[in-house]
């Protein structure tokens, strides 16, 4: 029997390749796991923003999921953009059928460009349907604010939000990402017992498109390999830091991160900077 580890992403698309299932599959490949994908929505977007979104028919999403689970069972699952209540109910059914599979929830609600990607009522349902099933949830500040229903402006408020997402909303663990705060880029991880700060240098760049997708994809890949949740989160933090540091500078807006940036540690980038 093959010992190849397998990761499944359930998400929307990005035709320019920086986010969504395209970013997830690139990341899975870089982390040396076999990547599979189920498409929920086709998104016409680029580094400047979202032009349009087409949600796939629910029956077809179900056929994709059945195609995967009837043939190749993943070792870990992540979800990204799940735009409608019906999609969430369908996907949560499969997640409940396989509770032994680690599940990383990236609650994609707002694009890097600021475009809202999820209907307001769906933002409520995600808390009820998906957060309680999450092995680890990875909201950014905007998404964490939606989940807890209040603004988050400080590390202390990030900590309180992390505790609430676990204790009250039911996630097993959570990483509240602090990339939009000033100072060091500090993420808060809470495992139900202890709070941890994961910090990195902040890079002043607009090229951060798809960071959330990529970060959660690394976590999913590492969980598929059998790593602990904290080890997977630490690896995700290190990977996305390099992906931002060695940016590709593509596009006319918020460009994509560099999915092979980790290979460039200690080497000059194209601008001659280390």
C-alpha positions in Angstrom: 0.0 0.0 0.0 1.3 3.5 -0.9 2.6 5.5 2.0 2.2 8.8 0.1 0.4 11.3 2.3 -2.6 13.0 0.7 -4.2 16.4 1.3 -7.6 17.6 0.0 -8.6 21.3 -0.5 -12.2 22.3 -0.9 -12.3 25.9 -2.1 -12.7 28.4 -4.9 -10.4 29.4 -7.7 -8.0 32.2 -8.6 -7.2 32.3 -12.3 -4.0 34.3 -11.6 -2.8 31.5 -9.3 -2.0 33.4 -6.1 -4.9 32.1 -3.9 -7.6 29.5 -3.8 -7.1 25.9 -4.9 -4.3 26.9 -7.2 -2.3 28.2 -4.3 -3.3 25.2 -2.2 -2.1 22.7 -4.7 1.2 24.5 -5.3 1.7 24.5 -1.5 0.9 20.8 -1.2 3.4 20.0 -3.9 6.1 22.0 -2.2 5.4 20.3 1.2 5.6 16.9 -0.6 2.1 15.7 -0.2 -0.3 14.5 -2.9 -2.8 17.2 -3.5 -6.5 16.8 -4.4 -9.1 19.5 -4.9 -12.9 20.0 -4.9 -14.1 23.2 -6.5 -16.9 25.2 -4.8 -16.9 28.5 -6.7 -15.2 29.8 -9.8 -13.9 33.3 -9.0 -12.9 35.8 -11.6 -10.2 37.6 -9.7 -6.6 38.9 -9.9 -4.2 41.0 -7.9 -6.5 44.0 -8.2 -9.7 42.4 -6.9 -12.7 40.2 -7.6 -14.7 40.7 -10.8 -17.3 38.0 -10.4 -18.1 34.8 -8.7 -19.9 31.7 -10.0 -21.0 29.1 -7.5 -21.0 25.6 -8.8 -24.3 23.6 -8.5 -24.6 21.8 -5.2 -25.1 18.4 -6.9 -21.9 18.8 -8.8 -19.9 19.7 -5.6 -21.4 16.6 -4.1 -20.3 14.5 -7.1 -16.8 15.8 -6.7 -16.7 15.0 -3.0 -18.1 11.5 -3.7 -15.5 11.0 -6.4 -12.7 11.7 -3.9 -14.0 9.9 -0.8 -15.1 6.8 -2.7 -11.7 6.3 -4.2 -8.8 8.1 -2.4 -9.2 9.0 1.2 -7.2 12.1 2.3 -5.0 12.2 5.3 -6.0 15.8 6.0 -8.6 18.3 4.7 -8.8 22.1 4.4 -11.6 24.3 3.3 -11.3 27.8 1.9 -14.0 29.7 0.2 -17.4 28.1 1.0 -19.9 30.8 0.0 -23.3 29.5 0.7 -25.2 27.8 3.5 -26.0 24.8 1.3 -22.3 24.3 0.5 -21.5 24.4 4.2 -24.1 21.9 5.1 -23.0 19.5 2.4 -19.3 19.7 3.3 -19.9 19.5 7.0 -21.8 16.2 6.3 -18.6 14.7 4.8 -16.5 16.1 7.6 -18.7 14.5 10.2 -18.5 11.2 8.3 -14.7 11.2 8.7 -14.0 12.7 12.1 -10.6 11.0 12.2 -9.3 13.1 9.4 -7.7 16.4 10.6 -9.5 19.4 9.3 -8.1 22.9 8.8 -10.7 25.6 8.4 -9.6 28.8 6.6 -12.8 30.9 7.0 -12.4 32.8 3.8 -14.8 35.7 4.1 -12.8 38.7 2.8 -10.2 38.8 0.0 -6.9 40.6 0.4 -8.3 43.3 -1.9 -11.1 43.9 0.6 -13.8 42.2 -1.5 -16.4 40.4 0.6 -16.6 36.8 -0.6 -19.4 35.4 1.6 -23.0 36.2 2.1 -23.7 37.7 5.5 -26.0 34.9 6.6 -23.3 32.4 5.7 -20.9 34.1 8.1 -23.3 33.1 10.9 -23.7 29.5 9.6 -20.0 28.9 9.3 -19.8 29.4 13.1 -22.4 26.7 13.6 -21.6 24.2 10.9 -17.8 24.3 10.4 -16.0 25.9 13.3 -17.0 23.1 15.7 -15.6 20.5 13.4 -12.2 22.3 12.9 -9.0 20.7 14.2 -7.5 24.1 13.6 -9.1 27.3 12.4 -7.0 30.1 10.9 -8.9 33.4 10.8 -7.2 36.7 10.0 -8.2 39.7 12.0 -11.2 40.6 9.8 -12.5 37.0 9.9 -11.9 36.7 13.7 -13.8 39.9 14.2 -16.7 38.4 12.3 -16.5 35.2 14.3 -16.6 36.9 17.7 -18.7 39.9 16.7 -16.3 42.7 17.8 -13.3 44.7 16.7 -9.8 43.4 17.4 -7.0 45.9 17.7 -4.5 44.5 20.1 -2.6 41.3 21.0 -4.7 41.0 24.1 -7.9 41.2 22.1 -6.5 38.6 19.7 -5.9 36.3 22.7 -9.5 36.8 24.0 -10.8 36.1 20.5 -8.7 32.9 20.2 -10.0 31.6 23.6 -13.6 32.4 22.6 -13.3 30.6 19.2 -12.2 27.5 21.0 -14.2 27.7 24.3 -17.5 29.0 22.9 -17.5 28.2 19.1 -16.0 24.8 19.5 -12.9 24.7 17.4 -10.2 22.3 18.8 -7.5 24.9 18.2 -7.2 28.3 16.5 -4.6 30.6 15.0 -5.7 34.2 15.0 -3.4 35.9 12.5 -2.1 39.4 13.3 -0.7 40.4 10.0 -2.8 43.6 9.9 -1.6 44.9 13.2 1.4 47.2 13.5 4.8 46.0 14.7 6.0 42.5 14.5 3.8 40.0 12.6 2.4 38.1 15.6 -0.1 35.3 15.4 -1.9 33.9 18.4 -2.3 30.1 18.7 -4.6 28.6 21.4 -4.9 24.9 22.0 -7.6 25.0 24.6 -5.1 25.2 27.4 -2.3 27.6 26.6 -1.8 30.6 24.5 1.3 30.9 22.2 2.7 33.8 20.2 4.3 33.1 16.9 6.2 36.1 15.7 8.1 37.0 12.6 9.7 40.0 10.9 7.2 42.3 9.2 7.9 43.0 5.5 6.5 46.2 4.1 5.1 44.9 0.8 1.7 44.8 -1.0 2.4 41.4 -2.3 0.4 39.3 0.2 -2.3 37.9 -2.1 -3.2 34.4 -1.0 -1.3 34.4 2.3 -4.2 32.9 4.2 -4.8 30.1 1.6 -1.1 29.2 1.6 -0.6 29.3 5.4 -3.6 27.0 5.9 -2.4 24.7 3.1 1.0 24.2 4.8 -0.8 23.4 8.1 -3.0 20.9 6.2 0.0 19.3 4.5 1.9 18.9 7.8 -1.2 17.4 9.5 -1.4 14.9 6.6 2.1 13.9 7.5 1.2 13.2 11.1 2.7 16.3 12.6 1.1 17.8 15.8 -1.1 20.8 15.4 1.4 23.1 16.9 4.3 21.7 14.7 2.1 22.2 11.7 1.3 25.8 12.6 4.9 26.6 13.3 5.8 25.2 9.9 3.1 27.3 8.3 4.4 30.4 10.0 7.9 29.8 8.8 6.8 29.0 5.2 4.5 32.0 4.8 7.2 34.3 6.2 9.6 33.2 3.5 6.8 33.3 0.9 6.2 37.0 1.7 9.9 37.9 2.1 10.9 36.6 -1.3 7.9 38.0 -3.1 7.5 37.6 -6.9 6.3 41.1 -7.5 3.7 40.0 -10.0 0.6 41.9 -11.0 -0.6 45.4 -10.7 -2.1 45.2 -7.2 -1.6 42.9 -4.2 0.7 40.3 -5.9 1.0 36.7 -4.9 3.4 35.2 -2.4 6.3 33.0 -3.5 5.5 29.3 -3.0 9.1 28.3 -3.3 10.4 31.2 -1.2 11.6 28.9 1.6 14.2 27.5 -0.8 15.8 31.0 -1.0 16.6 31.4 2.7 20.0 33.0 3.0 20.2 33.6 -0.7 19.9 37.0 -2.4 16.5 37.6 -4.1 16.2 39.1 -7.5 16.8 42.6 -6.1 20.0 41.4 -4.5 18.6 41.6 -1.0 19.2 38.9 1.6 
